[in-house]
Every structure is written in structure tokens, then in C-alpha cells.
């Protein structure tokens, strides 16, 4: 299940210029109206040059996330106020979309979010078109959130 903030408030902590470090994250993916998948992982921001950052990201194998454990890269930009945009490249996940016959119709691959001294959080929403059987297509909205505390 996807986790929510409950009270609608933003992350706690103060914005920071240096976001390098290790974050214990959760990958939450939900197809609107059908269900959600929540998988643990790790995010290591290893490089930051001014407002640009990059690092590695993983999805950890669990019973619920059987068969989706994988790793990739993250890169993006962060403002002095903690607002950020970033992309994630996890080849295994991209391969799953392709294997399922899905293409991204809208939303692109960029996440938007915030980072503070204590938490990282970003979301992207995509409209997908998936071929469920030859010549038969289904359009769905996928919401993908990556969030978690700095550890």
C-alpha cells in the first residue's frame, strides 16, 4: 500500500544546500483505481556540484516486491529552498513497462519534490497506454513516489 502524509503537511526539517548522503526510501507505485505496490530501497546521493546532484538508487527484494529488486541511477537539480526535479534510470523497471506493452503517453520521466535536512520526497505521474491483448489497449494513470528519511 502507498503511504500518505495524513495531515497534508510537508516534510519536516529545514531546506539544505548539501543533500549528499544516504536515504532509506520507499518506492510507491500505484495505478489509479487498481492498487499499489510499495517496495523498500536505498538512495545514495554521492555527488553534488552546486545545484546538480547524482547518485545511485535501489529497490530491495522482499516478499511483496519479489522479482523487482534492481538498481539504477538518479540525477537532478535542487534549489536553495529544497525544491527539486530529478530523473531515475532503473533499466529493469523500464524493461517491465516495455514487456507489459506499455508506453508513456504523458507525464514524462521527471520527478518533482522536496528535500530537507531529514527527508527526500519526489513524485511523478504518467498516463500509460498498455496493450492488454493484440490490438486491445488500456490507458491507466501511474503515480510513482520515492520518499524516505536521511539515515
C-alpha positions in Angstrom: 0.0 0.0 0.0 1.1 3.5 -0.6 1.9 5.7 2.4 0.4 9.1 2.8 1.2 12.2 4.8 -2.1 12.1 6.7 -2.3 15.7 7.7 -1.4 17.2 4.3 1.7 18.9 5.8 5.1 19.0 4.1 8.2 17.3 5.2 9.8 18.4 8.4 13.4 19.8 8.6 14.9 22.8 7.0 16.0 23.1 3.4 19.6 22.4 2.8 22.2 23.3 0.2 24.0 20.0 0.6 21.8 16.9 0.1 24.6 14.3 -0.3 24.1 11.3 1.9 22.2 8.0 2.4 18.4 7.9 2.4 16.3 4.8 3.4 13.5 5.1 0.8 10.2 3.6 -0.2 9.2 3.2 -3.8 5.4 3.6 -4.0 3.7 2.8 -7.3 0.0 2.9 -7.8 -2.2 2.5 -10.8 -5.1 4.8 -10.1 -8.2 2.7 -9.3 -6.5 -0.7 -9.2 -4.0 -1.0 -6.4 -0.5 -0.1 -5.2 2.9 -1.7 -4.7 5.3 -0.5 -2.0 9.0 -1.6 -2.1 11.9 -0.6 0.2 15.2 0.7 -1.2 18.2 2.9 -0.8 19.2 6.2 -2.3 22.8 7.4 -2.1 23.4 10.9 -3.3 27.2 10.8 -3.8 27.9 13.8 -5.9 26.6 17.4 -5.8 28.1 20.3 -7.8 26.2 23.5 -7.0 22.5 22.7 -7.7 23.2 19.5 -9.6 23.2 16.1 -7.9 23.6 12.4 -8.8 23.9 9.0 -7.2 22.5 5.5 -7.1 19.1 4.1 -6.2 18.0 0.6 -5.4 14.8 -1.5 -5.0 15.2 -4.2 -2.3 13.8 -7.7 -2.8 11.0 -8.5 -0.3 8.1 -10.9 -0.4 5.8 -8.2 -1.8 8.5 -7.0 -4.2 9.6 -10.4 -5.5 11.3 -10.2 -8.8 11.6 -6.4 -8.9 14.9 -5.9 -7.0 17.1 -3.7 -9.1 19.4 -0.8 -9.1 20.0 2.3 -11.2 21.0 6.0 -11.1 19.4 9.3 -10.1 20.3 12.8 -11.3 18.7 16.2 -10.9 18.8 19.7 -9.6 17.9 21.2 -6.2 17.1 24.8 -5.3 18.4 26.6 -2.2 14.8 26.2 -0.8 14.9 22.4 -1.2 12.6 22.1 -4.3 14.0 19.6 -6.8 13.5 17.9 -10.1 15.2 14.6 -10.9 15.1 11.6 -13.1 15.7 8.0 -12.2 17.1 5.4 -14.5 16.4 1.8 -13.4 16.7 -0.3 -16.6 14.8 -3.2 -15.0 11.7 -1.1 -14.4 11.9 0.4 -17.9 12.1 -3.2 -19.2 9.0 -4.1 -17.2 6.9 -1.4 -18.9 8.1 -2.4 -22.3 7.4 -6.1 -21.6 3.9 -5.2 -20.5 3.4 -3.4 -23.8 3.1 0.0 -22.1 4.2 3.3 -23.5 4.2 6.7 -21.6 1.5 9.0 -23.2 2.1 11.9 -20.8 3.9 13.0 -17.7 7.5 12.2 -18.9 10.2 10.8 -16.7 10.9 13.7 -14.4 10.0 13.6 -10.7 9.3 16.8 -8.7 9.6 17.1 -5.0 11.4 18.5 -2.0 14.4 17.6 0.1 15.3 18.8 3.6 18.0 18.0 6.2 15.9 15.0 7.2 13.8 13.7 4.3 13.7 13.2 0.5 10.4 13.0 -1.4 9.5 13.1 -5.1 6.6 12.1 -7.3 5.9 11.6 -11.0 2.5 10.9 -12.6 2.2 9.2 -16.0 -0.6 8.3 -18.3 0.3 4.9 -19.8 -1.2 3.1 -22.8 -0.8 -0.7 -22.4 -1.6 -3.4 -24.9 -3.6 -6.0 -22.9 -4.1 -8.3 -25.9 -3.2 -7.8 -29.6 -5.0 -4.7 -30.8 -6.7 -4.0 -27.4 -5.3 -1.1 -25.3 -6.0 0.2 -21.8 -5.0 3.7 -20.6 -4.1 4.0 -16.9 -2.6 6.6 -14.6 0.5 5.6 -12.7 1.7 7.6 -9.7 5.3 6.8 -8.6 6.6 8.2 -5.4 10.1 7.9 -3.9 10.5 9.1 -0.3 12.3 8.5 2.9 14.4 9.8 5.7 18.1 10.6 5.6 19.9 8.0 7.7 
